[in-house]
């Protein structure tokens, strides 16, 4: 078998340090921190998506209400003119 040389740091040419051994408890703690971070980021993103959806919904409701008001006004004006022309 061929012995593999350790990678070196580009700035110094020295070998990269060996990764520190981690005991089971440290590993579990680090995993728990990573899970917590990921869950927090997901919650933040979900909140952003919810807020954006609510804003878009509000805009669409306003647009539809405005559209229907204009339609009702137009119908009312037509009926008013029809009544005025009858007399």
Backbone bond lengths (Angstrom), bond angles and torsions (degrees), N, CA, C in turn:
res aa  C-N    CA-C-N  psi(-1)  N-CA   C-N-CA  omega(-1)  CA-C   N-CA-C  phi
1 X - - - 1.444 - - 1.517 110.74 -
2 X 1.298 113.88 143.41 1.449 120.32 -179.51 1.526 108.93 -88.24
3 X 1.299 118.46 134.41 1.460 122.59 179.03 1.527 108.19 -79.19
4 X 1.327 115.82 125.64 1.468 120.52 179.45 1.512 109.42 -86.40
5 X 1.304 116.17 132.29 1.462 119.44 176.90 1.525 108.91 -81.93
6 X 1.321 114.71 149.13 1.457 119.79 179.42 1.511 109.56 -73.35
7 X 1.330 116.79 148.32 1.471 119.08 176.91 1.525 110.00 -63.68
8 X 1.317 114.98 155.19 1.464 119.39 -179.09 1.519 110.54 -112.88
9 X 1.331 115.01 156.84 1.458 120.82 175.67 1.522 107.64 -77.23
10 X 1.326 118.05 128.04 1.466 120.16 -176.79 1.530 113.08 -61.61
11 X 1.320 117.82 -33.99 1.466 119.76 -175.72 1.526 112.85 -72.02
12 X 1.351 116.90 -32.33 1.471 119.37 -175.42 1.514 113.35 -116.42
13 X 1.312 117.62 -20.61 1.455 120.83 -175.72 1.518 112.53 78.94
14 X 1.344 116.61 -0.21 1.465 120.62 178.35 1.521 109.88 -79.76
15 X 1.344 115.98 152.96 1.465 117.87 179.07 1.532 110.94 -62.15
16 X 1.329 115.93 146.11 1.466 121.43 176.15 1.519 108.56 -64.53
17 X 1.311 117.32 143.85 1.466 119.05 178.48 1.523 110.77 -67.39
18 X 1.319 114.68 149.51 1.466 119.76 177.03 1.524 108.26 -66.73
19 X 1.334 117.39 139.93 1.456 117.80 176.60 1.533 109.50 -63.16
20 X 1.318 115.83 141.13 1.458 120.34 -179.29 1.522 109.48 -68.92
21 X 1.305 115.42 136.89 1.463 119.75 177.03 1.522 107.48 -69.63
22 X 1.322 115.52 144.08 1.451 120.86 -176.87 1.523 107.80 -122.85
23 X 1.317 116.76 132.03 1.456 117.33 177.82 1.524 109.27 -79.17
24 X 1.306 116.36 169.76 1.457 122.47 -174.03 1.525 111.78 -59.43
25 X 1.319 117.71 -41.30 1.464 120.79 -179.59 1.514 111.58 -65.43
26 X 1.327 116.68 -42.08 1.468 120.20 178.00 1.529 110.03 -62.87
27 X 1.314 115.69 -41.86 1.465 120.03 179.23 1.526 110.14 -62.31
28 X 1.334 116.82 -44.38 1.461 120.28 179.20 1.537 110.77 -62.80
29 X 1.323 116.94 -40.91 1.462 120.58 178.40 1.525 111.36 -63.04
30 X 1.331 115.33 -43.18 1.460 118.95 -179.96 1.529 110.38 -65.62
31 X 1.323 117.17 -41.22 1.468 120.62 177.55 1.524 110.01 -62.63
32 X 1.332 117.23 -42.85 1.466 120.79 178.95 1.523 110.73 -61.29
33 X 1.339 117.40 -40.50 1.467 120.78 178.02 1.527 110.82 -64.60
34 X 1.315 116.56 -41.85 1.465 120.55 179.59 1.527 110.39 -64.81
35 X 1.330 116.84 -41.98 1.466 120.72 178.29 1.531 109.95 -62.41
36 X 1.323 115.99 -43.88 1.462 120.89 179.49 1.525 110.67 -61.32
37 X 1.317 116.55 -44.16 1.465 120.94 179.34 1.527 110.90 -62.46
38 X 1.322 116.98 -47.16 1.467 121.56 -179.32 1.523 110.22 -62.44
39 X 1.333 117.26 -43.47 1.466 121.04 179.17 1.526 110.70 -63.18
40 X 1.330 116.76 -40.52 1.467 120.88 179.02 1.528 110.64 -63.94
41 X 1.323 116.55 -44.96 1.464 120.60 178.35 1.527 110.86 -62.35
42 X 1.321 116.68 -41.21 1.464 121.04 178.95 1.530 110.48 -63.67
43 X 1.323 116.78 -41.99 1.467 121.23 178.52 1.523 110.77 -63.20
44 X 1.334 116.78 -42.77 1.463 120.49 177.53 1.527 110.73 -60.92
45 X 1.314 116.01 -44.89 1.472 120.75 -179.46 1.528 110.52 -64.84
46 X 1.327 116.59 -41.90 1.463 120.35 178.43 1.527 110.41 -61.89
47 X 1.324 116.87 -39.52 1.468 120.79 178.20 1.527 110.90 -64.19
48 X 1.331 116.38 -41.85 1.464 120.54 177.99 1.530 110.60 -61.79
49 X 1.323 116.81 -44.52 1.464 121.29 -179.66 1.526 109.80 -64.06
50 X 1.330 117.33 -42.83 1.467 121.95 178.93 1.528 110.21 -60.93
51 X 1.331 116.23 -46.71 1.466 120.77 -179.19 1.523 110.64 -61.98
52 X 1.324 116.62 -44.30 1.464 120.55 179.76 1.526 110.49 -63.12
53 X 1.321 116.57 -41.25 1.466 120.40 177.96 1.513 112.01 -62.44
54 X 1.329 116.57 -41.85 1.465 120.43 178.43 1.527 111.10 -64.74
55 X 1.336 116.87 -40.39 1.463 120.36 178.25 1.533 110.71 -63.95
56 X 1.325 116.48 -45.24 1.462 120.50 179.75 1.528 110.75 -63.96
57 X 1.337 116.93 -38.57 1.459 121.32 177.66 1.523 110.00 -62.30
58 X 1.332 116.47 -46.17 1.463 121.18 -179.65 1.530 110.81 -60.76
59 X 1.312 116.45 -43.28 1.467 121.01 179.03 1.525 110.26 -62.43
60 X 1.321 116.96 -43.60 1.470 120.99 -179.08 1.527 110.78 -66.33
61 X 1.330 118.06 -41.24 1.466 121.22 177.89 1.525 109.38 -61.33
62 X 1.328 117.08 -45.92 1.466 121.16 179.21 1.532 110.63 -59.95
63 X 1.320 116.09 -42.65 1.468 120.29 179.72 1.528 110.75 -62.38
64 X 1.327 116.52 -45.61 1.463 120.03 -179.50 1.527 111.85 -64.94
65 X 1.322 116.63 -41.22 1.464 120.11 178.90 1.527 110.28 -62.63
66 X 1.323 116.50 -45.73 1.464 120.97 179.15 1.523 110.33 -60.96
67 X 1.310 116.67 -43.99 1.465 122.17 179.35 1.528 110.73 -60.07
68 X 1.323 117.26 -45.33 1.465 121.18 -178.68 1.530 111.15 -69.29
69 X 1.329 117.79 -36.76 1.463 120.52 176.66 1.526 110.36 -60.51
70 X 1.332 115.94 -45.06 1.462 120.36 179.16 1.528 110.65 -62.39
71 X 1.295 116.17 -39.83 1.464 120.63 179.41 1.533 110.24 -63.72
72 X 1.331 116.24 -44.12 1.467 121.25 179.57 1.531 109.91 -64.77
73 X 1.331 117.09 -43.19 1.471 120.55 178.25 1.522 110.88 -60.12
74 X 1.336 116.06 -43.31 1.463 120.67 178.98 1.518 111.27 -61.90
75 X 1.325 116.75 -44.12 1.464 120.86 178.88 1.528 109.89 -63.51
76 X 1.327 117.30 -42.77 1.465 121.74 179.89 1.530 110.72 -62.25
77 X 1.348 116.36 -42.90 1.463 119.63 179.39 1.520 111.37 -63.36
78 X 1.324 117.04 -41.84 1.475 120.30 178.23 1.518 110.50 -61.15
79 X 1.322 116.86 -44.44 1.468 120.67 -179.28 1.522 110.45 -66.16
80 X 1.343 117.21 -39.25 1.461 120.68 178.34 1.524 110.65 -61.59
81 X 1.337 116.36 -44.80 1.462 120.36 -179.85 1.520 111.00 -65.19
82 X 1.348 116.59 -37.98 1.478 119.16 178.10 1.519 110.23 -63.48
83 X 1.321 117.16 -41.01 1.463 120.77 -179.92 1.537 109.99 -67.71
84 X 1.336 116.69 -42.49 1.463 120.43 179.39 1.525 111.89 -61.78
85 X 1.323 116.98 -38.92 1.466 119.94 -178.89 1.509 112.47 -73.97
86 X 1.326 117.84 -20.52 1.468 120.79 178.86 1.530 111.16 -74.29
87 X 1.311 117.92 -23.03 1.479 120.32 -176.19 1.476 112.23 -105.35
